[in-house]
């Protein structure tokens, strides 16, 4: 089992302010010696305010951060469902042209080929393990692109997976996905699950109980003994 720390806040705004401070502090050691800090982010609506808050912090130096995505849809960055587009816009990376971003999109490539290309680039960049990695969670218990109904779930949640990224299909997801595999996620120095609302808290608490890991895929993270998971929750 992972070590799980549950941190509760009264409001979303308080959560985001604290998480932004904690992320900035975790990246400081790399920034001080002149090397890049590494930050892997998830998409969806929940992290938007966090990204905007980070962008407004004077101690968050985007030019010295290596950005990556935990998962992505098989769509170009200018697509409305693109996680890359969401991160770039809300973190205002257009104002920081020197920041590094591991884009998962490659024109004309299948999702499987894109996953291989992203893995090769990440190995070349030598940024593992990530200093900070922030997960979200859906009400079905999925995290990253680990979906309960995915035929690829066993492969991407294998604790001994050799792949860093893999492609995923799921009947409940509108697009083919690319996702980091479980070992990449659980190796992060500061691993965060950012969730909001009573329903998601209930799902997380259910995930702490006995049951098949595939039923609530966040359990694959919770049950990995290599992980130390910091859960940030607000109503």
ABEGO torsion letter per residue (X at the ends): XBBBBBBBBABAAAAAAAAAAAAAAAAAAAAAAGBBBBBBBBBEAAAAAAAAAAAABAABBAAABBBBBABBBBBBAABAABAAAAAAAAAGAAABAABBBBBABBBGBBAAAAAAAAAAAAAAAGAOBBABBBBBBBAAGBBEABBAABAAAAAAABAABABABBBBBBAABABBBBBBBAAAAAABABBBBBBBEAAAAAAAAAAABBEBAAABAAAAAAABAABBBBBBBBX
